[in-house]
Amino acid sequence: MFEGTSFGKTVDLLHKSMDVAVLRRNVISNNIANAGVPNFKRSVVNFEANLKKAMDSEKQVPALELAVTDPKHIPNRTVTDYRSVEPRRVLDYLTTAKNNGNNVDPEEEMMASVQNQLMYTIMAQAVNFEFGQVNLVLR
């Protein structure tokens, strides 16, 4: 119903970002739970940078558009659909914070948890605002 509209795109992006925030919360809690385990390596979730690349690829138009007349031709513009971007869970195996090989800093993880919770709250308020605007129009 709302596909192709700015409302639909906004709600879709907020929904996907909220799902990523839940995944990030699980990853952070796993990191905190394993803070004392020898040789445990922390994980992080990468999503926003890939989403930005996908959103920017929709806007970028090359100065010269090449004609693609054969499936073997390589186009000079590839558009990435923002709906195809998935979060990636990345293992940080390069750093070591403790003598036992563990690289989890509980203070850093707690700060990341608070930041993630605040972002989730802001996104929930944004979804509430968007549907409030629709409700206002329908009255």
MIVOSE-638233 format. One record per residue (C-alpha): x negated, y negated, z. Coordinates in steps of 0.2 Angstrom, whole numbers, plus 2048, in hexadecimal, padded with zeros to 3 digits. Layout:
N
<bamar><c1>X</c1><c2>Y</c2><c3>Z</c3></bamar>
...
//
This chain:
139
<bamar><c1>800</c1><c2>800</c2><c3>800</c3></bamar>
<bamar><c1>7F2</c1><c2>7F4</c2><c3>805</c3></bamar>
<bamar><c1>7E5</c1><c2>7FB</c2><c3>7F9</c3></bamar>
<bamar><c1>7DC</c1><c2>7EE</c2><c3>7EF</c3></bamar>
<bamar><c1>7E0</c1><c2>7E0</c2><c3>7FB</c3></bamar>
<bamar><c1>7D5</c1><c2>7D6</c2><c3>806</c3></bamar>
<bamar><c1>7E0</c1><c2>7DC</c2><c3>815</c3></bamar>
<bamar><c1>7DE</c1><c2>7EF</c2><c3>810</c3></bamar>
<bamar><c1>7CB</c1><c2>7ED</c2><c3>80E</c3></bamar>
<bamar><c1>7C9</c1><c2>7E4</c2><c3>81E</c3></bamar>
<bamar><c1>7D3</c1><c2>7F1</c2><c3>828</c3></bamar>
<bamar><c1>7CA</c1><c2>7FF</c2><c3>81F</c3></bamar>
<bamar><c1>7B9</c1><c2>7F7</c2><c3>824</c3></bamar>
<bamar><c1>7BE</c1><c2>7F4</c2><c3>836</c3></bamar>
<bamar><c1>7C5</c1><c2>806</c2><c3>837</c3></bamar>
<bamar><c1>7B5</c1><c2>80E</c2><c3>830</c3></bamar>
<bamar><c1>7AA</c1><c2>802</c2><c3>83B</c3></bamar>
<bamar><c1>7B4</c1><c2>807</c2><c3>84B</c3></bamar>
<bamar><c1>7B1</c1><c2>81A</c2><c3>846</c3></bamar>
<bamar><c1>79F</c1><c2>816</c2><c3>845</c3></bamar>
<bamar><c1>79F</c1><c2>80E</c2><c3>856</c3></bamar>
<bamar><c1>7A7</c1><c2>81D</c2><c3>85E</c3></bamar>
<bamar><c1>799</c1><c2>828</c2><c3>855</c3></bamar>
<bamar><c1>78C</c1><c2>81C</c2><c3>85C</c3></bamar>
<bamar><c1>793</c1><c2>81D</c2><c3>86D</c3></bamar>
<bamar><c1>791</c1><c2>830</c2><c3>86D</c3></bamar>
<bamar><c1>77F</c1><c2>82F</c2><c3>867</c3></bamar>
<bamar><c1>77B</c1><c2>822</c2><c3>874</c3></bamar>
<bamar><c1>783</c1><c2>82D</c2><c3>882</c3></bamar>
<bamar><c1>779</c1><c2>83C</c2><c3>87B</c3></bamar>
<bamar><c1>769</c1><c2>832</c2><c3>87C</c3></bamar>
<bamar><c1>76D</c1><c2>82C</c2><c3>88E</c3></bamar>
<bamar><c1>771</c1><c2>83E</c2><c3>893</c3></bamar>
<bamar><c1>761</c1><c2>844</c2><c3>88D</c3></bamar>
<bamar><c1>756</c1><c2>836</c2><c3>894</c3></bamar>
<bamar><c1>74C</c1><c2>842</c2><c3>89F</c3></bamar>
<bamar><c1>74A</c1><c2>851</c2><c3>893</c3></bamar>
<bamar><c1>738</c1><c2>854</c2><c3>88D</c3></bamar>
<bamar><c1>735</c1><c2>851</c2><c3>87B</c3></bamar>
<bamar><c1>747</c1><c2>84B</c2><c3>878</c3></bamar>
<bamar><c1>747</c1><c2>83E</c2><c3>86A</c3></bamar>
<bamar><c1>755</c1><c2>830</c2><c3>869</c3></bamar>
<bamar><c1>761</c1><c2>82E</c2><c3>85B</c3></bamar>
<bamar><c1>768</c1><c2>81F</c2><c3>853</c3></bamar>
<bamar><c1>777</c1><c2>81C</c2><c3>847</c3></bamar>
<bamar><c1>773</c1><c2>812</c2><c3>837</c3></bamar>
<bamar><c1>783</c1><c2>80B</c2><c3>82E</c3></bamar>
<bamar><c1>783</c1><c2>7F8</c2><c3>82D</c3></bamar>
<bamar><c1>774</c1><c2>7F6</c2><c3>821</c3></bamar>
<bamar><c1>77B</c1><c2>803</c2><c3>815</c3></bamar>
<bamar><c1>78D</c1><c2>7FB</c2><c3>816</c3></bamar>
<bamar><c1>785</c1><c2>7EA</c2><c3>812</c3></bamar>
<bamar><c1>77C</c1><c2>7F1</c2><c3>803</c3></bamar>
<bamar><c1>78C</c1><c2>7F9</c2><c3>7FC</c3></bamar>
<bamar><c1>796</c1><c2>7E8</c2><c3>7FF</c3></bamar>
<bamar><c1>788</c1><c2>7DE</c2><c3>7F7</c3></bamar>
<bamar><c1>787</c1><c2>7EA</c2><c3>7E8</c3></bamar>
<bamar><c1>799</c1><c2>7E6</c2><c3>7E4</c3></bamar>
<bamar><c1>795</c1><c2>7D3</c2><c3>7E2</c3></bamar>
<bamar><c1>784</c1><c2>7D5</c2><c3>7D9</c3></bamar>
<bamar><c1>786</c1><c2>7D2</c2><c3>7C6</c3></bamar>
<bamar><c1>776</c1><c2>7D3</c2><c3>7BC</c3></bamar>
<bamar><c1>772</c1><c2>7C5</c2><c3>7B0</c3></bamar>
<bamar><c1>772</c1><c2>7D1</c2><c3>7A1</c3></bamar>
<bamar><c1>77F</c1><c2>7DF</c2><c3>7A2</c3></bamar>
<bamar><c1>778</c1><c2>7EE</c2><c3>798</c3></bamar>
<bamar><c1>784</c1><c2>7F8</c2><c3>78D</c3></bamar>
<bamar><c1>785</c1><c2>80A</c2><c3>792</c3></bamar>
<bamar><c1>78C</c1><c2>814</c2><c3>783</c3></bamar>
<bamar><c1>785</c1><c2>825</c2><c3>788</c3></bamar>
<bamar><c1>786</c1><c2>82F</c2><c3>798</c3></bamar>
<bamar><c1>773</c1><c2>830</c2><c3>798</c3></bamar>
<bamar><c1>771</c1><c2>81D</c2><c3>798</c3></bamar>
<bamar><c1>76B</c1><c2>816</c2><c3>7A9</c3></bamar>
<bamar><c1>776</c1><c2>807</c2><c3>7AE</c3></bamar>
<bamar><c1>76D</c1><c2>7F8</c2><c3>7B5</c3></bamar>
<bamar><c1>77C</c1><c2>7F5</c2><c3>7C2</c3></bamar>
<bamar><c1>782</c1><c2>802</c2><c3>7CE</c3></bamar>
<bamar><c1>790</c1><c2>7FE</c2><c3>7D9</c3></bamar>
<bamar><c1>792</c1><c2>807</c2><c3>7E9</c3></bamar>
<bamar><c1>7A3</c1><c2>809</c2><c3>7F0</c3></bamar>
<bamar><c1>7A4</c1><c2>803</c2><c3>802</c3></bamar>
<bamar><c1>7AF</c1><c2>812</c2><c3>807</c3></bamar>
<bamar><c1>7A1</c1><c2>81E</c2><c3>802</c3></bamar>
<bamar><c1>795</c1><c2>818</c2><c3>80F</c3></bamar>
<bamar><c1>793</c1><c2>824</c2><c3>81D</c3></bamar>
<bamar><c1>78A</c1><c2>821</c2><c3>82E</c3></bamar>
<bamar><c1>779</c1><c2>82A</c2><c3>830</c3></bamar>
<bamar><c1>773</c1><c2>831</c2><c3>840</c3></bamar>
<bamar><c1>760</c1><c2>82E</c2><c3>840</c3></bamar>
<bamar><c1>753</c1><c2>836</c2><c3>84C</c3></bamar>
<bamar><c1>746</c1><c2>82B</c2><c3>852</c3></bamar>
<bamar><c1>737</c1><c2>837</c2><c3>853</c3></bamar>
<bamar><c1>729</c1><c2>82A</c2><c3>851</c3></bamar>
<bamar><c1>72A</c1><c2>822</c2><c3>862</c3></bamar>
<bamar><c1>726</c1><c2>829</c2><c3>873</c3></bamar>
<bamar><c1>72A</c1><c2>81F</c2><c3>883</c3></bamar>
<bamar><c1>725</c1><c2>82B</c2><c3>890</c3></bamar>
<bamar><c1>717</c1><c2>837</c2><c3>894</c3></bamar>
<bamar><c1>723</c1><c2>846</c2><c3>891</c3></bamar>
<bamar><c1>726</c1><c2>842</c2><c3>87F</c3></bamar>
<bamar><c1>737</c1><c2>83B</c2><c3>882</c3></bamar>
<bamar><c1>73B</c1><c2>82A</c2><c3>87A</c3></bamar>
<bamar><c1>74C</c1><c2>825</c2><c3>882</c3></bamar>
<bamar><c1>74C</c1><c2>815</c2><c3>88C</c3></bamar>
<bamar><c1>75B</c1><c2>816</c2><c3>897</c3></bamar>
<bamar><c1>75C</c1><c2>802</c2><c3>898</c3></bamar>
<bamar><c1>75B</c1><c2>800</c2><c3>885</c3></bamar>
<bamar><c1>769</c1><c2>80D</c2><c3>883</c3></bamar>
<bamar><c1>774</c1><c2>805</c2><c3>88F</c3></bamar>
<bamar><c1>772</c1><c2>7F4</c2><c3>887</c3></bamar>
<bamar><c1>776</c1><c2>7FD</c2><c3>876</c3></bamar>
<bamar><c1>785</c1><c2>805</c2><c3>87E</c3></bamar>
<bamar><c1>78C</c1><c2>7F4</c2><c3>884</c3></bamar>
<bamar><c1>788</c1><c2>7EC</c2><c3>873</c3></bamar>
<bamar><c1>791</c1><c2>7FA</c2><c3>86B</c3></bamar>
<bamar><c1>7A0</c1><c2>7F9</c2><c3>877</c3></bamar>
<bamar><c1>7A2</c1><c2>7E6</c2><c3>874</c3></bamar>
<bamar><c1>7A1</c1><c2>7E8</c2><c3>861</c3></bamar>
<bamar><c1>7AF</c1><c2>7F5</c2><c3>862</c3></bamar>
<bamar><c1>7BA</c1><c2>7E9</c2><c3>86C</c3></bamar>
<bamar><c1>7B7</c1><c2>7DB</c2><c3>860</c3></bamar>
<bamar><c1>7BC</c1><c2>7E7</c2><c3>851</c3></bamar>
<bamar><c1>7CB</c1><c2>7ED</c2><c3>85A</c3></bamar>
<bamar><c1>7D0</c1><c2>7DA</c2><c3>85D</c3></bamar>
<bamar><c1>7CD</c1><c2>7D7</c2><c3>84B</c3></bamar>
<bamar><c1>7D9</c1><c2>7E5</c2><c3>846</c3></bamar>
<bamar><c1>7E6</c1><c2>7DF</c2><c3>852</c3></bamar>
<bamar><c1>7E4</c1><c2>7CD</c2><c3>84A</c3></bamar>
<bamar><c1>7E6</c1><c2>7D4</c2><c3>838</c3></bamar>
<bamar><c1>7F6</c1><c2>7DE</c2><c3>83C</c3></bamar>
<bamar><c1>7FC</c1><c2>7CF</c2><c3>847</c3></bamar>
<bamar><c1>7FA</c1><c2>7C4</c2><c3>837</c3></bamar>
<bamar><c1>805</c1><c2>7D1</c2><c3>82D</c3></bamar>
<bamar><c1>812</c1><c2>7D1</c2><c3>83B</c3></bamar>
<bamar><c1>812</c1><c2>7BE</c2><c3>83B</c3></bamar>
<bamar><c1>816</c1><c2>7BE</c2><c3>828</c3></bamar>
<bamar><c1>823</c1><c2>7CC</c2><c3>82A</c3></bamar>
<bamar><c1>82D</c1><c2>7C2</c2><c3>837</c3></bamar>
//
